[in-house]
Amino acid sequence: MNILFRFGESRNLTFALPSSNYTQFFYPNYFKAYFVEDFLMKIWPNYDIMCHHMRFKLTEVEKVMPNDTFYFTIMRNPVSLMESSFSYYKNLDVFVNAYSLEDYLNNSYKYYKQTNINHSYGKNLMAFDLGLEQNERESPKHFKLARKAIDTMFNLVLITEYFDESLILLKDALCWGFDDVLSFPLNFRNDTSRNVLTEETQEKIRTWNQLDWQLYIYFNNSLWEKVDKFGRDRMQNEVQELQRRRSTLSEICLQGQIDPTKIKDKFLRPFQAGISRILGYDLKPGLQKSERLRCHRLVTPELQYSSLLSNKQNQQKNNITIISPKIHINGQKSGQRAP
């Protein structure tokens, strides 16, 4: 999200933002076009970027976004995703009564209820977010149809465990430069909240989240097929260049990743929604003005950045004169389009 926020802000693109200052598109409900701020008012001639969290529904997204929109998403190994979800959202109804992740997996019939408000976190979370049914009867045919649906809807599926390779493929697909996909790790948990899982527990996670696992295996293989077409040597060189630039920028910008309570600039403190501590950054003192702005944006958490973009678009609305039934926009906006 930070990559897309910075790309759009720097080019004065229009974001499809959640209405009513929400931070997500009314998740876990399926996305609806009217969830987008100002959509019904038709203030903007088009939206360029939509990237806030939602339960995906293509037909509704297509009502908002242009026909030539590039769709991409990201998948994560269901084992680490399940460990992270359980650790972070332990206080939610779907997990709260389980003594441990192992207890939850061993007694899922007792803890996992589709009537739970937060049941989406408890099983096949990726499939749920992508708009699929997470509790369909599992069969090779069902897995094949799910893979085909995602393959059809998305131009590119990134993989968390190969994030840099994914970014290079994204950069190539969108004709972007290295600086457009530079980023620092955000939304990162402290080590004390991470649990080392036995192989037995990992296998139980894969079995319980079988749909997610089948999707992950397929799109992980798909990623590497794209890498082969891109060229392995070329990929290695570009990943090294991306990492070199990130390291250089880190030396310029950051004092380090620290506990949020110790971050001096309160604006840069990440929101703590769960029980695990989310780390953040302090910037180095003495940065030049242009450097400081760039560094600041690179480590601005999601909620604060969303607020910045919302305020900016609200100010732009003040320059729009509506004369029924036509809309006149004062000034011109960049026609460059992002996902």
Helices and strands as residue ranges (DSSP letters): H 2-10, G 19-21, G 33-35, H 58-64, E 72-75, H 78-88, H 101-106, H 108-111, G 119-122, H 125-129, H 140-153, E 156-159, G 160-162, H 163-174, H 178-181, E 188-189, G 191-193, H 199-208, H 210-230, H 232-253, E 254-258, G 260-262, G 266-268, E 278-283, H 289-298, H 302-317, E 320-323, E 326-329
